[in-house]
Amino acid sequence: KSNSSNIRFLHTFNGSLIDQLPDLPNCKNIYIASPYFGRTTKGIDLLEQRYPGSKKKIYPAKHPEGDLDIDVSEILNKFPETEVNLLKTWAKSTSFAHLKVYAAFCDDLKGWFFCTSANCTYSAWKGENVEAGLLRIILNDDLLKIFQASEENLPTKLRKHYENEKISSMPFPIWATTDTFNGSFSIYIPENIDAKLPL
């Protein structure tokens, strides 16, 4: 059982997520499991600034094309003591580890565990993204058991940047109507943008 007072709902409506993380003097380890890093270490850098000197264990996701969204060599060059592995998920080998979970703790195993919508990117942790998640204060290492390394080798290929990744953030005039008499539902998309949408 968990004590509800140990659980907090964090969100970006009133400020950035990184600034809402609990103070944790003498933080020993940080765990990061995220499918997206924006192909940079900027998200990791923010966590390092919040908890300087902590050892990092990072679990990027293997994307369907067999690549990663972060250059592992870039991580290791900046943080040499970091461990980087795929996350053991007990799922099919073709499954995509889309979860975003983080944890940090001290020598006495006191710390926090955060399950969130936020990828490990600057935009998610300190930028303009709308993000939220549940943070739980932990007093033992039970929840850290989720961070187990897969025996599968890390992919060496870096995920490419695709132009259509920016489409979702663009304001498109799409609207929908329902006809309760005929039992129909219609979506209207202007002709000049329908070819750009992943429909």
Buried (B, 14 or more C-beta within 10 A) or exposed (E): EEEEEEEBEBBBEEEBBBEBBBEBEEBBBBBBBBBBBBBBBBBBBBBBEBBEEBBBBBBBBBBEEEBBBBBBEBBBEEBEEBBBBBBBBEEEEEEEBEBBBBBBBBEEBBBBBBBBBBBBBBBBBBBEBEBEBEBBBBEEEEBBEBBEEBEEEEBEEBBEEEEEEEEEEEEEEEEEEEEEEEEEEEEEBEEEEEEEEEE
